[in-house]
Amino acid sequence: MTSVPSEEETGNPIDDVAETEKFEFGKGYDLTYFKDIRFSDLEEKICTPDQLRPKPDNSALVFGKYFTDHMLEVSWDSKRGWAKPVISPMHNLQLHPGAKVLHYAIELFEGMKAYRGEDGCLRLFRPDRNMARMLSTAKRSSLPTFDAEEMIKCIKRLIQIDKEWVPYSTTSSLYIRPTFIATDPSLGVASPNEALLYVLLCPVGPYFTSGFKPISLMADPQYVRSWPGGCGAMKMGANYAPTIYIQKQSELLGHQQVLWLYGADHQLTEVGTMNIFLFMLNSNGERELVTPPLDGLILPGVTRLSLLELAREWKEFRVVERTITMAEVIQAHEEKRLLEIFGAGTACVVCPVSSISYHGREYNIPRSEPSLSQRFLKTMSDIHYGRVQHPWAVDI
């Protein structure tokens, strides 16, 4: 079987951000004076009994609605570097109305999960990959970088404090939202001198209320999510706000998500907020798993990387990262070579596609039996919930 190497497979993901870049936004100051984030400096302010929040039933969990009792905050400024990390009761932020995040969208975030295994142990899933991506986005946003391993330790401690919020369920999890914003009260498009890195925790159920059911997509080439030289590969809020209106348009037409296209040849990029995969027979009759390449148009998803690595380990079909166009999808569909299409991401893990609406025609997508998407979902769930031991599952 043939595999095309992934751009994400080389090197330590955290080491990808060079040490020399860590404080490039504080140029002009004595770098020996700057402090990085240190877990040993962590301060804890624990909730009093009257500050504790009621925990929702697992059956009532929806994505992003409920928050745990505590949050983690670390402030930064260009003169002193990082302050001490602080875990404290959940509270509202106080921002000056001139804060740069409110005017120039200098903001980024990550999406991670913690799971309560069937053995009772709590685990994170590949946190080093999320931190590597966060550092990359921070650099592109002119925000300072930080010691990823120390930040992971702080996040682990936050989860330990709020461990009873991790659902006792193998269909739910604890969503982790690290967020990084520019906070200095200064108008003008320029690198920030003050910033805040904070982490929220949310117990969540399935991302789609329908569960593991195929979704329909609207593919309209007049709408573009990203473009060469832009920030499509970065996890920043500015990439998401412009997509909401288009998402609403797709829902009005009876679809659940948008299939984002790019270019005159209508290249597939992402589906909603997920990476997209096609399982098909190529022109030689070989089974092939295809996903768009990391060419700057798509987010380098942690789930995307994990599925590619699993498929390469299985060595049962070709695994290819390359450009896919709607013309190729339609041709494969008409020639009965299209076996399955599915999305993948942290929030939903794996989500099959039932149909694509494109240029006034509805294309019903077949689903191979047994389904590859179901196999991926089961394998990932086994890792998440400790049914199998795997180095991707990191004990808390």
GUNUKE-856036 format. One record per residue (C-alpha): residue number from 1; x, y, z. Coordinates in pm, whole numbers. Each point is the difference from the previous one (the first is absolute). Layout:
<marlums>
<marlum num="NUM" px="X" py="Y" pz="Z"/>
...
</marlums>
This chain:
<marlums>
<marlum num="1" px="0" py="0" pz="0"/>
<marlum num="2" px="118" py="353" pz="-75"/>
<marlum num="3" px="5" py="292" pz="241"/>
<marlum num="4" px="81" py="361" pz="-69"/>
<marlum num="5" px="191" py="144" pz="300"/>
<marlum num="6" px="-187" py="248" pz="213"/>
<marlum num="7" px="137" py="348" pz="53"/>
<marlum num="8" px="-81" py="-43" pz="370"/>
<marlum num="9" px="205" py="-315" pz="53"/>
<marlum num="10" px="348" py="149" pz="29"/>
<marlum num="11" px="156" py="118" pz="324"/>
<marlum num="12" px="-127" py="78" pz="347"/>
<marlum num="13" px="-311" py="218" pz="-45"/>
<marlum num="14" px="91" py="225" pz="291"/>
<marlum num="15" px="359" py="42" pz="-117"/>
<marlum num="16" px="-130" py="127" pz="-336"/>
<marlum num="17" px="-24" py="348" pz="156"/>
<marlum num="18" px="362" py="103" pz="34"/>
<marlum num="19" px="127" py="106" pz="339"/>
<marlum num="20" px="140" py="316" pz="-158"/>
<marlum num="21" px="-351" py="113" pz="-94"/>
<marlum num="22" px="-148" py="-18" pz="346"/>
<marlum num="23" px="17" py="371" pz="83"/>
<marlum num="24" px="46" py="163" pz="-338"/>
<marlum num="25" px="-293" py="230" pz="77"/>
<marlum num="26" px="188" py="150" pz="294"/>
<marlum num="27" px="299" py="118" pz="-203"/>
<marlum num="28" px="184" py="288" pz="157"/>
<marlum num="29" px="-18" py="-146" pz="351"/>
<marlum num="30" px="257" py="-205" pz="189"/>
<marlum num="31" px="-105" py="-355" pz="-90"/>
<marlum num="32" px="160" py="-143" pz="312"/>
<marlum num="33" px="-264" py="188" pz="199"/>
<marlum num="34" px="-293" py="-166" pz="-170"/>
<marlum num="35" px="-180" py="-280" pz="177"/>
<marlum num="36" px="-167" py="-294" pz="-172"/>
<marlum num="37" px="-299" py="-190" pz="134"/>
<marlum num="38" px="106" py="-228" pz="285"/>
<marlum num="39" px="-220" py="-262" pz="161"/>
<marlum num="40" px="201" py="36" pz="321"/>
<marlum num="41" px="-132" py="359" pz="29"/>
<marlum num="42" px="-365" py="-107" pz="-21"/>
<marlum num="43" px="-231" py="160" pz="256"/>
<marlum num="44" px="-331" py="-162" pz="93"/>
<marlum num="45" px="-309" py="178" pz="128"/>
<marlum num="46" px="-259" py="-268" pz="59"/>
<marlum num="47" px="-377" py="58" pz="3"/>
<marlum num="48" px="-178" py="27" pz="331"/>
<marlum num="49" px="-299" py="-236" pz="37"/>
<marlum num="50" px="-246" py="276" pz="-94"/>
<marlum num="51" px="192" py="70" pz="-323"/>
<marlum num="52" px="-32" py="-355" pz="-132"/>
<marlum num="53" px="-228" py="-38" pz="-300"/>
<marlum num="54" px="-263" py="-273" pz="-43"/>
<marlum num="55" px="112" py="-271" pz="-239"/>
<marlum num="56" px="-234" py="-87" pz="-289"/>
<marlum num="57" px="-116" py="-353" pz="-73"/>
<marlum num="58" px="189" py="-171" pz="-279"/>
<marlum num="59" px="-325" py="-24" pz="-194"/>
<marlum num="60" px="-28" py="380" pz="2"/>
<marlum num="61" px="349" py="72" pz="-128"/>
<marlum num="62" px="26" py="209" pz="-315"/>
<marlum num="63" px="314" py="146" pz="-149"/>
<marlum num="64" px="141" py="306" pz="176"/>
<marlum num="65" px="-293" py="90" pz="226"/>
<marlum num="66" px="126" py="-105" pz="345"/>
<marlum num="67" px="326" py="109" pz="162"/>
<marlum num="68" px="185" py="-147" pz="296"/>
<marlum num="69" px="74" py="169" pz="332"/>
<marlum num="70" px="352" py="125" pz="-77"/>
<marlum num="71" px="206" py="158" pz="-276"/>
<marlum num="72" px="370" py="50" pz="-67"/>
<marlum num="73" px="151" py="341" pz="-87"/>
<marlum num="74" px="351" py="117" pz="-86"/>
<marlum num="75" px="63" py="363" pz="-91"/>
<marlum num="76" px="288" py="133" pz="-208"/>
<marlum num="77" px="150" py="338" pz="-72"/>
<marlum num="78" px="290" py="101" pz="-220"/>
<marlum num="79" px="210" py="141" pz="287"/>
<marlum num="80" px="-14" py="-292" pz="244"/>
<marlum num="81" px="-106" py="-303" pz="-201"/>
<marlum num="82" px="-235" py="-256" pz="153"/>
<marlum num="83" px="-152" py="45" pz="346"/>
<marlum num="84" px="-77" py="-285" pz="237"/>
<marlum num="85" px="-273" py="-239" pz="-117"/>
<marlum num="86" px="-311" py="23" pz="215"/>
<marlum num="87" px="-288" py="-245" pz="41"/>
<marlum num="88" px="-303" py="174" pz="149"/>
<marlum num="89" px="-380" py="-25" pz="10"/>
<marlum num="90" px="-167" py="59" pz="-337"/>
<marlum num="91" px="-60" py="370" pz="-49"/>
<marlum num="92" px="-64" py="264" pz="-263"/>
<marlum num="93" px="293" py="176" pz="-160"/>
<marlum num="94" px="57" py="373" pz="40"/>
<marlum num="95" px="117" py="163" pz="-322"/>
<marlum num="96" px="58" py="360" pz="-96"/>
<marlum num="97" px="-231" py="95" pz="-291"/>
<marlum num="98" px="313" py="83" pz="-198"/>
<marlum num="99" px="152" py="-347" pz="44"/>
<marlum num="100" px="156" py="-111" pz="-327"/>
<marlum num="101" px="-193" py="-328" pz="-7"/>
<marlum num="102" px="-325" py="196" pz="-33"/>
<marlum num="103" px="118" py="210" pz="-295"/>
<marlum num="104" px="250" py="-204" pz="-198"/>
<marlum num="105" px="-99" py="-358" pz="87"/>
<marlum num="106" px="342" py="-82" pz="146"/>
<marlum num="107" px="-123" py="-325" pz="144"/>
<marlum num="108" px="45" py="-375" pz="-36"/>
<marlum num="109" px="-118" py="-315" pz="171"/>
<marlum num="110" px="37" py="-376" pz="12"/>
<marlum num="111" px="-237" py="-291" pz="39"/>
<marlum num="112" px="108" py="-300" pz="211"/>
<marlum num="113" px="-173" py="-272" pz="196"/>
<marlum num="114" px="44" py="-200" pz="318"/>
<marlum num="115" px="-171" py="-336" pz="48"/>
<marlum num="116" px="-94" py="-215" pz="297"/>
<marlum num="117" px="107" py="-351" pz="-96"/>
<marlum num="118" px="-191" py="-316" pz="75"/>
<marlum num="119" px="280" py="-69" pz="249"/>
<marlum num="120" px="-80" py="328" pz="180"/>
<marlum num="121" px="320" py="175" pz="-114"/>
<marlum num="122" px="-10" py="348" pz="-151"/>
<marlum num="123" px="190" py="55" pz="-325"/>
<marlum num="124" px="77" py="276" pz="-248"/>
<marlum num="125" px="27" py="-75" pz="-370"/>
<marlum num="126" px="324" py="115" pz="-167"/>
<marlum num="127" px="28" py="334" pz="182"/>
<marlum num="128" px="346" py="61" pz="-146"/>
<marlum num="129" px="-156" py="32" pz="-347"/>
<marlum num="130" px="-251" py="259" pz="117"/>
<marlum num="131" px="270" py="202" pz="169"/>
<marlum num="132" px="221" py="-14" pz="-311"/>
<marlum num="133" px="-287" py="135" pz="-210"/>
<marlum num="134" px="-74" py="267" pz="260"/>
<marlum num="135" px="360" py="119" pz="-9"/>
<marlum num="136" px="-10" py="17" pz="-379"/>
<marlum num="137" px="-319" py="206" pz="7"/>
<marlum num="138" px="141" py="225" pz="273"/>
<marlum num="139" px="297" py="86" pz="-218"/>
<marlum num="140" px="-228" py="84" pz="-296"/>
<marlum num="141" px="-213" py="216" pz="232"/>
<marlum num="142" px="296" py="196" pz="141"/>
<marlum num="143" px="-67" py="-148" pz="342"/>
<marlum num="144" px="282" py="-138" pz="217"/>
<marlum num="145" px="83" py="-368" pz="15"/>
<marlum num="146" px="53" py="-205" pz="316"/>
<marlum num="147" px="132" py="-327" pz="138"/>
<marlum num="148" px="-257" py="-251" pz="-122"/>
<marlum num="149" px="94" py="-277" pz="242"/>
<marlum num="150" px="-39" py="234" pz="298"/>
<marlum num="151" px="-339" py="112" pz="-133"/>
<marlum num="152" px="-113" py="-361" pz="-33"/>
<marlum num="153" px="93" py="-57" pz="365"/>
<marlum num="154" px="-215" py="299" pz="99"/>
<marlum num="155" px="-292" py="-130" pz="-204"/>
<marlum num="156" px="33" py="-342" pz="162"/>
<marlum num="157" px="-16" py="159" pz="344"/>
<marlum num="158" px="-313" py="195" pz="-95"/>
<marlum num="159" px="-167" py="-325" pz="-108"/>
<marlum num="160" px="110" py="-173" pz="321"/>
<marlum num="161" px="-169" py="272" pz="204"/>
<marlum num="162" px="-321" py="-26" pz="-204"/>
<marlum num="163" px="25" py="-377" pz="-56"/>
<marlum num="164" px="-357" py="-68" pz="109"/>
<marlum num="165" px="-112" py="200" pz="-305"/>
<marlum num="166" px="151" py="-259" pz="-234"/>
<marlum num="167" px="-310" py="-202" pz="-98"/>
<marlum num="168" px="-34" py="-354" pz="127"/>
<marlum num="169" px="-98" py="-105" pz="-350"/>
<marlum num="170" px="155" py="-152" pz="-312"/>
<marlum num="171" px="-209" py="225" pz="-224"/>
<marlum num="172" px="101" py="328" pz="166"/>
<marlum num="173" px="323" py="180" pz="82"/>
<marlum num="174" px="151" py="316" pz="147"/>
<marlum num="175" px="67" py="260" pz="-269"/>
<marlum num="176" px="303" py="222" pz="66"/>
<marlum num="177" px="13" py="348" pz="-152"/>
<marlum num="178" px="338" py="178" pz="32"/>
<marlum num="179" px="-49" py="358" pz="-121"/>
<marlum num="180" px="254" py="275" pz="-64"/>
<marlum num="181" px="-97" py="367" pz="-40"/>
<marlum num="182" px="175" py="338" pz="-34"/>
<marlum num="183" px="-113" py="216" pz="290"/>
<marlum num="184" px="201" py="324" pz="-8"/>
<marlum num="185" px="-226" py="309" pz="-10"/>
<marlum num="186" px="146" py="156" pz="-310"/>
<marlum num="187" px="-151" py="74" pz="-340"/>
<marlum num="188" px="218" py="-45" pz="-303"/>
<marlum num="189" px="87" py="-304" pz="-209"/>
<marlum num="190" px="320" py="-118" pz="168"/>
<marlum num="191" px="143" py="-290" pz="200"/>
<marlum num="192" px="-155" py="-13" pz="348"/>
<marlum num="193" px="192" py="84" pz="313"/>
<marlum num="194" px="-243" py="-178" pz="234"/>
<marlum num="195" px="-178" py="-331" pz="-38"/>
<marlum num="196" px="-195" py="-260" pz="194"/>
<marlum num="197" px="12" py="-376" pz="-43"/>
<marlum num="198" px="-285" py="-180" pz="172"/>
<marlum num="199" px="-161" py="-344" pz="3"/>
<marlum num="200" px="-365" py="-97" pz="40"/>
<marlum num="201" px="-141" py="-349" pz="54"/>
<marlum num="202" px="-340" py="-122" pz="-124"/>
<marlum num="203" px="-161" py="-342" pz="46"/>
<marlum num="204" px="-144" py="-87" pz="-341"/>
<marlum num="205" px="-212" py="-261" pz="-170"/>
<marlum num="206" px="3" py="-73" pz="-374"/>
<marlum num="207" px="77" py="306" pz="-216"/>
<marlum num="208" px="-292" py="-81" pz="-228"/>
<marlum num="209" px="-322" py="-64" pz="189"/>
<marlum num="210" px="-85" py="-268" pz="-256"/>
<marlum num="211" px="304" py="-201" pz="115"/>
<marlum num="212" px="191" py="-217" pz="-248"/>
<marlum num="213" px="-235" py="55" pz="-290"/>
<marlum num="214" px="95" py="112" pz="-352"/>
<marlum num="215" px="-35" py="372" pz="-73"/>
<marlum num="216" px="-82" py="184" pz="-321"/>
<marlum num="217" px="226" py="269" pz="-144"/>
<marlum num="218" px="-45" py="314" pz="-207"/>
<marlum num="219" px="290" py="62" pz="-241"/>
<marlum num="220" px="-23" py="349" pz="-150"/>
<marlum num="221" px="320" py="127" pz="-168"/>
<marlum num="222" px="-100" py="365" pz="39"/>
<marlum num="223" px="95" py="-27" pz="369"/>
<marlum num="224" px="366" py="-46" pz="93"/>
<marlum num="225" px="133" py="-78" pz="347"/>
<marlum num="226" px="373" py="46" pz="-65"/>
<marlum num="227" px="254" py="85" pz="-271"/>
<marlum num="228" px="376" py="-34" pz="-64"/>
<marlum num="229" px="207" py="224" pz="224"/>
<marlum num="230" px="-288" py="45" pz="242"/>
<marlum num="231" px="-66" py="-147" pz="344"/>
<marlum num="232" px="-210" py="-305" pz="-90"/>
<marlum num="233" px="248" py="-226" pz="176"/>
<marlum num="234" px="-22" py="197" pz="325"/>
<marlum num="235" px="-253" py="-53" pz="278"/>
<marlum num="236" px="-102" py="361" pz="55"/>
<marlum num="237" px="-347" py="138" pz="56"/>
<marlum num="238" px="23" py="221" pz="-310"/>
<marlum num="239" px="-23" py="-316" pz="-213"/>
<marlum num="240" px="-333" py="-102" pz="153"/>
<marlum num="241" px="-215" py="314" pz="23"/>
<marlum num="242" px="-37" py="41" pz="-380"/>
<marlum num="243" px="-117" py="-360" pz="-38"/>
<marlum num="244" px="-303" py="27" pz="231"/>
<marlum num="245" px="-221" py="182" pz="-250"/>
<marlum num="246" px="77" py="-257" pz="-270"/>
<marlum num="247" px="-70" py="-281" pz="246"/>
<marlum num="248" px="-343" py="154" pz="67"/>
<marlum num="249" px="-67" py="14" pz="-375"/>
<marlum num="250" px="77" py="-370" pz="-31"/>
<marlum num="251" px="-238" py="-78" pz="285"/>
<marlum num="252" px="-279" py="197" pz="-169"/>
<marlum num="253" px="49" py="-230" pz="-299"/>
<marlum num="254" px="-31" py="-307" pz="220"/>
<marlum num="255" px="369" py="-84" pz="44"/>
<marlum num="256" px="203" py="-45" pz="317"/>
<marlum num="257" px="342" py="128" pz="-112"/>
<marlum num="258" px="190" py="187" pz="-273"/>
<marlum num="259" px="253" py="-170" pz="-226"/>
<marlum num="260" px="258" py="274" pz="-55"/>
<marlum num="261" px="143" py="20" pz="-352"/>
<marlum num="262" px="288" py="201" pz="-140"/>
<marlum num="263" px="125" py="105" pz="-344"/>
<marlum num="264" px="-130" py="-16" pz="-355"/>
<marlum num="265" px="15" py="-381" pz="15"/>
<marlum num="266" px="-205" py="-9" pz="323"/>
<marlum num="267" px="246" py="-177" pz="226"/>
<marlum num="268" px="-137" py="-160" pz="317"/>
<marlum num="269" px="155" py="156" pz="312"/>
<marlum num="270" px="-205" py="-54" pz="317"/>
<marlum num="271" px="-350" py="-103" pz="101"/>
<marlum num="272" px="-149" py="234" pz="258"/>
<marlum num="273" px="272" py="19" pz="265"/>
<marlum num="274" px="133" py="-347" pz="-85"/>
<marlum num="275" px="264" py="-146" pz="-228"/>
<marlum num="276" px="-143" py="-211" pz="-283"/>
<marlum num="277" px="85" py="-354" pz="-114"/>
<marlum num="278" px="-103" py="-199" pz="-307"/>
<marlum num="279" px="20" py="-380" pz="-13"/>
<marlum num="280" px="-12" py="-112" pz="-361"/>
<marlum num="281" px="131" py="-224" pz="-274"/>
<marlum num="282" px="261" py="177" pz="-211"/>
<marlum num="283" px="27" py="-35" pz="-378"/>
<marlum num="284" px="203" py="-318" pz="48"/>
<marlum num="285" px="-269" py="-157" pz="217"/>
<marlum num="286" px="202" py="36" pz="321"/>
<marlum num="287" px="-167" py="107" pz="322"/>
<marlum num="288" px="125" py="342" pz="99"/>
<marlum num="289" px="-54" py="234" pz="295"/>
<marlum num="290" px="42" py="358" pz="-124"/>
<marlum num="291" px="6" py="328" pz="191"/>
<marlum num="292" px="107" py="351" pz="-106"/>
<marlum num="293" px="367" py="90" pz="63"/>
<marlum num="294" px="136" py="242" pz="258"/>
<marlum num="295" px="57" py="276" pz="-254"/>
<marlum num="296" px="-110" py="290" pz="219"/>
<marlum num="297" px="-370" py="-23" pz="-90"/>
<marlum num="298" px="-105" py="-243" pz="272"/>
<marlum num="299" px="46" py="-42" pz="372"/>
<marlum num="300" px="260" py="-266" pz="96"/>
<marlum num="301" px="-248" py="-194" pz="209"/>
<marlum num="302" px="116" py="-226" pz="281"/>
<marlum num="303" px="-275" py="-251" pz="-85"/>
<marlum num="304" px="96" py="26" pz="-368"/>
<marlum num="305" px="359" py="-89" pz="83"/>
<marlum num="306" px="-111" py="-285" pz="227"/>
<marlum num="307" px="-222" py="-159" pz="-266"/>
<marlum num="308" px="278" py="22" pz="-258"/>
<marlum num="309" px="246" py="-163" pz="239"/>
<marlum num="310" px="-246" py="-278" pz="88"/>
<marlum num="311" px="-71" py="-68" pz="-368"/>
<marlum num="312" px="371" py="-17" pz="-77"/>
<marlum num="313" px="51" py="-242" pz="288"/>
<marlum num="314" px="-279" py="-226" pz="-134"/>
<marlum num="315" px="161" py="-18" pz="-348"/>
<marlum num="316" px="-326" py="-117" pz="-155"/>
<marlum num="317" px="-50" py="274" pz="-260"/>
<marlum num="318" px="183" py="295" pz="-152"/>
<marlum num="319" px="16" py="316" pz="212"/>
<marlum num="320" px="43" py="320" pz="-200"/>
<marlum num="321" px="9" py="370" pz="83"/>
<marlum num="322" px="-73" py="191" pz="-320"/>
<marlum num="323" px="-229" py="253" pz="-165"/>
<marlum num="324" px="-354" py="-129" pz="-69"/>
<marlum num="325" px="-245" py="184" pz="-224"/>
<marlum num="326" px="-377" py="-23" pz="-27"/>
<marlum num="327" px="43" py="-124" pz="-359"/>
<marlum num="328" px="195" py="-299" pz="134"/>
<marlum num="329" px="-261" py="-66" pz="269"/>
<marlum num="330" px="-281" py="5" pz="-258"/>
<marlum num="331" px="191" py="-225" pz="-238"/>
<marlum num="332" px="71" py="-251" pz="275"/>
<marlum num="333" px="-365" py="18" pz="106"/>
<marlum num="334" px="-125" py="-65" pz="-355"/>
<marlum num="335" px="246" py="-287" pz="-50"/>
<marlum num="336" px="-105" py="-160" pz="331"/>
<marlum num="337" px="355" py="40" pz="139"/>
<marlum num="338" px="-94" py="225" pz="289"/>
<marlum num="339" px="-28" py="-214" pz="313"/>
<marlum num="340" px="-41" py="254" pz="280"/>
<marlum num="341" px="54" py="363" pz="103"/>
<marlum num="342" px="38" py="116" pz="360"/>
<marlum num="343" px="119" py="293" pz="208"/>
<marlum num="344" px="235" py="-18" pz="297"/>
<marlum num="345" px="78" py="235" pz="288"/>
<marlum num="346" px="42" py="22" pz="377"/>
<marlum num="347" px="-359" py="103" pz="67"/>
<marlum num="348" px="-175" py="-276" pz="-198"/>
<marlum num="349" px="296" py="-243" pz="-45"/>
<marlum num="350" px="-146" py="-157" pz="-318"/>
<marlum num="351" px="-317" py="94" pz="-189"/>
<marlum num="352" px="-125" py="-173" pz="-319"/>
<marlum num="353" px="-145" py="196" pz="-295"/>
<marlum num="354" px="-331" py="-103" pz="-158"/>
<marlum num="355" px="-26" py="246" pz="-289"/>
<marlum num="356" px="155" py="304" pz="-171"/>
<marlum num="357" px="-205" py="273" pz="-169"/>
<marlum num="358" px="205" py="153" pz="-282"/>
<marlum num="359" px="-103" py="209" pz="-301"/>
<marlum num="360" px="-367" py="-78" pz="50"/>
<marlum num="361" px="42" py="-376" pz="28"/>
<marlum num="362" px="-6" py="-228" pz="301"/>
<marlum num="363" px="263" py="-274" pz="7"/>
<marlum num="364" px="-82" py="-281" pz="240"/>
<marlum num="365" px="318" py="-137" pz="153"/>
<marlum num="366" px="25" py="-375" pz="48"/>
<marlum num="367" px="135" py="-156" pz="315"/>
<marlum num="368" px="224" py="-303" pz="-14"/>
<marlum num="369" px="-86" py="-299" pz="215"/>
<marlum num="370" px="166" py="-48" pz="232"/>
<marlum num="371" px="40" py="377" pz="28"/>
<marlum num="372" px="352" py="139" pz="22"/>
<marlum num="373" px="-129" py="302" pz="192"/>
<marlum num="374" px="-154" py="-229" pz="261"/>
<marlum num="375" px="326" py="-191" pz="28"/>
<marlum num="376" px="192" py="322" pz="51"/>
<marlum num="377" px="-252" py="117" pz="262"/>
<marlum num="378" px="21" py="-328" pz="192"/>
<marlum num="379" px="379" py="-2" pz="-9"/>
<marlum num="380" px="21" py="360" pz="121"/>
<marlum num="381" px="-261" py="-64" pz="271"/>
<marlum num="382" px="193" py="-304" pz="122"/>
<marlum num="383" px="304" py="225" pz="43"/>
<marlum num="384" px="-196" py="286" pz="157"/>
<marlum num="385" px="-174" py="-217" pz="259"/>
<marlum num="386" px="297" py="-222" pz="86"/>
<marlum num="387" px="-130" py="-320" pz="-154"/>
<marlum num="388" px="341" py="-30" pz="-165"/>
<marlum num="389" px="330" py="144" pz="116"/>
<marlum num="390" px="146" py="252" pz="-240"/>
<marlum num="391" px="271" py="270" pz="20"/>
<marlum num="392" px="-246" py="261" pz="-130"/>
<marlum num="393" px="-199" py="-30" pz="323"/>
<marlum num="394" px="182" py="204" pz="266"/>
<marlum num="395" px="-81" py="-65" pz="365"/>
<marlum num="396" px="-110" py="299" pz="205"/>
</marlums>
